[in-house]
């Protein structure tokens, strides 16, 4: 029996690398995507040695059209058809929007939104044609309210959440799944790239590990859920944000992000 193939973007570290490890342990072959080829090679060697997985290393910068096109081509390939796409690549910026370099904000939108839309589209056509497969798009609990000092990041994740929920409904009856994953504070390199230096200001109980996030995500995906918010605290926060006026939630979010940043 052929092993299913999963494509994971942002696979060089954090949640992406953990998705690759967990999927290999479940019997999938992998296509791992990121800019850092050396890290991908190291991960591929581990997955081959520990799980007997076939691992394709696909270095690509998804902030560029050429990089996205490379992954689109792999998703469309008839040889080694892709059963699962995990759109995990993304980054955040922090600070008052008007003080941040606009090119960085546009790059953030290109990666978090444009690349995700293009790859989701490339994956879903063949999957619907075969009548099985799925996509997990990684969002954030930051999607559930306007977030001062992370304005662009939260807005991109709000797009991911709305977009994926809509596609989940469109796919009803096709045999193909779409789920949005919305983790909260997670111990990854995300905060390093976002230049968030005050992580210690947030209490330990709000943080999760990549392993906890991915375990919750795969359980929810197996059940056909539209949304996975790992952790009771994050679920409460998302429910609170959804039920309160935007004026209240943005002020609370602003106080939290100002403390963290």
N, C-alpha and C positions, 0 to 999 in steps of 0.2 A: 504493500500500500504506500502510495506517495505521501511524503510529509507535506503539510500545508506550508505555504510561503508567506511570511509577514515582512512588510517594509516598515522600518522604524526610522523616522527622522530625528535629528538631534540626539543620535544614539551614542555619542562619544562620552557622555557623563550623565549623572543625575537620573531623572525619571526615565529618559530615553534608554540609557544603558540598562536600567533595571527592567524595563519592558523587554529588551532583547534577551536578557538572562532568563526572565520568567517564561517567555514564549519558547525559547530553546528547551527549557526544562519540561515544557508541556508537549514537546514533540514537533515544534515548527522549525523549518529552515528560515534563514534570515537574510534580508538585504538591509544592511546598516548604512545610514546616510548621515554625514556631518562634514564640516570643513576639515577637521583634523584627521588626516589619513593615518597618522601614526597611532593615535588612540583607537581608531577603528580597527586597525590591524591587530592591536593587542587584544581588543575585545573579541575579535573573530577567532583568534587563536584559543582563547579561553573557552569560547562556546563550542568550538570543534573538539577540544580535548575533553571537556567535562560532559558534553551532551551529545556528541556525535553529529552535531548539526552541520549542514552545508551553509556556509556564510559567504555572501557576496559583499565585498566592501565597495561602496559607491561614494567616493568623496565628491561633494557638491556644495557650493555656496548658494543657499536658497534665497539669499538677498538679491541674487541676479537672475535675469531671465534665462541665461544659459544653464545655470545650475538647476533651476526648476525644470527646464526642458529635459535634462539628463534623467531626472527621476520620473517625469511624465512618460518618457519613452520606456522605462523599465516597467512602469505600471501597466502600460498598454501592450507589453510583449505577450505573445501567445505561448511562448516557451517559458515554463516555470510560472504559471499564472498566480497572481497575488491573491491570497485569501483574506488578508487583513492589512490595512494601512493604519499606522499610528502616526498622526501628525503632531509630533511633540516639539519640533524646532520652534524656537521663539526667544525673544529677549525683552527686557523692560528697561525703561529709563526712569530716573527720578529727579525731582526738582521742580521749581516753578516753570511752567511751560514756556513762558516768554524769555527765559534765560537759557534755555537749552538749544543747542545747534539744531536747526530745522532739518538738516540732512539726516541726522540721527533719528529724528522722529519719523521721517518719511521711510527710512530703512526699516524701522520697527513695524510700520504699517505694511510694507512690502513683504516682510517675512511672516509676521503674525497673521496677516489677513490674505494678501494677494497670493502668496505661495500656497497657503493652506487651501484656498478656493481652487486653485489650478490643480493641485494634486488630488484633492477630493473628487473633482470632476473627472480627472484621468482615471482614477480607480473605479468609480462607480459604473461607468459605461460597461466595461467588460464584466464586472461582477453581476450586474443586473442581467446581462445577456446569459450568464451561466446559471443564474438563479441562486447564488449563494456568495457569501463574503461579507465584509464589513469594514467600517472606518471608525476609529476612535480619534476625536479631535480634542486636544488638550487646551482647556480654557483656564479659569481661575475663579476663586470666590470673589476676586476683584471685579468680575463681570457683573455682579449683582448690585452695584451702586457706583455712582460717579466717585472717583478717587482722586482728590487733590494731591498734587506732587507726584502722581503716577497717572496723569490724565490720559495720555495717549495709550499707555499699556492697558489700563482698565477698559478704555473704549474699544481697543482691538479685541479684548477678550469678551466683551459684551456682544460684539459682532459674531465671534466664534460660537457663543452659546445660542444666540438667536438663529443663526444659519444652520447649525447642526440639529437643533430641535425641529426646525422646519423640514429639513431633509429626512429626519427620522420618520416623520409623518408621511412624506411623499413615498417613502420606500415600503410602506405597509403592504404586505401581500406579495412582495417581490422575492422574499427569501434573503434579502440583503439588509444589514443592520447599520445604523449610525448612532453613535453615542458621544456625548460631550462629557469630558472629565474635568471637574473643577476643584483642584486641590487648593488648600490654603498654604500657610507657611510650611515649607518643606526644605530640609537640609540638602541643598544642591549648590552648584556653582552659579545659579541664577543671580544671587545677590551680589556676587563678585562682579559680574559683568554690568549689573545695574548700578554699581558703585554705592551699594548700601552698606555702610560701615558700622551701623549701630544695632546689629542683630541682637546683642546681649540685652537690649532694653525690653525685648519681648520675652515674657515668661516661658519656661520650658514646655509647659503643658499645651501651648498653642502649636508647637512644631510637630511635624510628622517626618518619618523617613521615606525615602523613595520606595522601599519595600512595602511599607504600609499602604502607600498610595496605589501602587500597581496591583497589589493583592486585592484591594477593594475594587479597582477598576475592572479587572478581569472577571471577578465574580459578578459584577453588575452587567458586564457585556454578555456573559454567558446566559444571563436571564433575559436578555433583550431590552434592557433598560434604555431610556433615552438620555438620562442624566445620571452621573455618579458624582456625588460630593463626599469624598472620604472623610470620615471622622464626625462624631456627634457634634462637636463644637462648631465645625464648619457648616454643618447642616442648620444649626440654630442661627448662626450668623446670616446665612443666605436667606432663611425664612424671615428673619427680622428685617433684613434689608428690603425684601420684596413686599412687606406689609406696611412699611413706614413711608411717610412722605419723603421725596427726594431731598428736600431742604434739611431734614433731620439726618438722613443717612450720609449725605455728603459732608456734613459737619463732623459727624462721628468718624467717618473714614479719614477726614483730614487730620483729626487729632491723632488717630492711630498711625497714619503714615508719617506725620511730622515726628512722632516719637521714635518710629523705627528708623527714619532717615536722618 
